[in-house]
Amino acid sequence: MDIRAMRYFVAIVDHGSLTRAAEVVCVAQPALSQQLAALEDEFGVPLVHRGAKGVRPTEAGKTLYRHVRNILRQIEIAGADVRVAGTEVSGTVAIGLPTTAAAAFGMALVRAVRQRYPQVRLQLFESMSGYISELLNQNRLDFAILFRDTPSRAVEPEPLASEPLYLIGTPPGPAPRGKAAETVALKALDDVPLVLPSGSQGLREVVERRFAQAGIGLNVVADLDSLPFLLAAAREGLACTILPASSLDESDATVPRRRIVPELRRTLSLCWPRALPRSNAAEAVADVLRDIVKERIAEGGSLAPPALPSR
């Protein structure tokens, strides 16, 4: 199996059509069909299902597709590094940022990279951490910011910082006063109605683990993979949520928030896919990101964006 065959197969799966794939890779469709048949003979299994609506990969085809994408990505990175060795840092760097991280330092990263490395092209993917993790596991990102501190077979985390979590909203019962209004005991959250991100998100894993360790009930009334929805539910009194201060902005100043004690924290990590080599451009952008996170922590001890200057 050579590089050309790999590229042909990826095009077939990506476009779901031999006709469209042949147009993209600039070969005749019969030649592309022969290449696909040769691959299936080589591996001894069908790689695609053929139908009236096009082609789609079999389970064996999906496995081959994942490996081939990784190989082609490594070849691309190697070529880019060789071409720019000894010259100005350049290339494309794909980064995944959860919504709260993007709000905290996404634009600062874009500005700093444009200033320091004008030949670097950033690709930023902003979403909930579950989707970012999926992209990272598929080796579609050079690195990502995720709220996790445990390594896996696919991902190597580099902890950068941590931040405390708060109860956002008003739980059932009498309203606290004075100093009591600043904190809430973790055990007091036993069976309190909560809205949280779904189980695939890093924050949900942190909350579930700590509630289990404390032996208290976690009462999730809705799984909301949307920061605006989580805040809206708390603002309207439908249920409370648990978030860091970096999730809030000036418009949420009226939403009650109380720091959870004993302290409940989540760790911010720079996560690298183990299957991909680190390009010079990716390492350079990661250094910029490390500096920005240090500045944000130094400014206020959290990942919240700097306060807007008063007019």
DABELTA-V73897 format. One record per pair of residues at least 4 apart in sequence whose C-alpha atoms are under 6 Angstrom apart, sorted by the first residue. I is the first residue (numbers start at 1). J is the second residue. If there is no record, write none. Layout:
BEGIN
[[I & J] [I & J]]
END
This chain:
BEGIN
[[10 & 14] [11 & 21] [12 & 16] [12 & 17] [12 & 18] [12 & 21] [16 & 54] [16 & 55] [16 & 56] [17 & 54] [17 & 55] [18 & 22] [19 & 29] [22 & 26] [22 & 27] [22 & 28] [22 & 29] [40 & 44] [40 & 45] [40 & 46] [47 & 57] [47 & 58] [47 & 60] [47 & 61] [48 & 56] [48 & 57] [48 & 58] [49 & 55] [49 & 56] [50 & 55] [57 & 61] [57 & 62] [61 & 65] [64 & 68] [81 & 85] [89 & 281] [90 & 119] [90 & 120] [90 & 281] [91 & 120] [92 & 120] [92 & 121] [92 & 122] [93 & 122] [93 & 282] [94 & 123] [94 & 141] [94 & 142] [95 & 124] [95 & 141] [95 & 143] [95 & 144] [96 & 124] [96 & 125] [96 & 132] [96 & 144] [97 & 101] [97 & 102] [97 & 126] [97 & 145] [98 & 126] [98 & 127] [98 & 128] [98 & 129] [99 & 126] [99 & 127] [100 & 247] [102 & 106] [104 & 303] [104 & 304] [104 & 305] [113 & 117] [114 & 118] [129 & 133] [129 & 201] [130 & 200] [130 & 201] [135 & 140] [136 & 140] [136 & 141] [143 & 271] [143 & 272] [144 & 270] [144 & 271] [145 & 269] [145 & 270] [146 & 268] [146 & 269] [147 & 202] [147 & 267] [147 & 268] [147 & 269] [148 & 267] [151 & 155] [151 & 156] [151 & 157] [154 & 273] [154 & 274] [155 & 272] [155 & 273] [155 & 274] [156 & 271] [156 & 272] [157 & 269] [157 & 270] [157 & 271] [158 & 269] [158 & 270] [159 & 268] [159 & 269] [160 & 268] [160 & 269] [161 & 267] [161 & 268] [162 & 266] [162 & 267] [162 & 268] [163 & 265] [163 & 266] [163 & 302] [164 & 264] [164 & 265] [165 & 243] [165 & 244] [165 & 264] [165 & 265] [166 & 242] [166 & 243] [166 & 244] [166 & 258] [166 & 259] [166 & 260] [167 & 241] [167 & 242] [167 & 257] [167 & 258] [168 & 240] [168 & 241] [168 & 242] [168 & 256] [168 & 257] [169 & 234] [169 & 240] [169 & 256] [176 & 180] [176 & 181] [177 & 181] [182 & 258] [183 & 258] [183 & 259] [183 & 260] [184 & 258] [184 & 260] [185 & 260] [185 & 261] [186 & 260] [186 & 261] [190 & 216] [190 & 217] [191 & 217] [191 & 218] [191 & 219] [192 & 219] [193 & 219] [193 & 220] [193 & 239] [194 & 220] [194 & 221] [194 & 239] [194 & 240] [194 & 241] [195 & 220] [195 & 221] [195 & 222] [195 & 223] [195 & 241] [196 & 223] [196 & 224] [197 & 204] [197 & 223] [197 & 224] [197 & 225] [198 & 223] [199 & 204] [211 & 216] [228 & 232] [231 & 235] [233 & 238] [233 & 239] [234 & 239] [234 & 240] [235 & 255] [246 & 303] [246 & 304] [248 & 252] [296 & 303] [297 & 301] [297 & 302]]
END
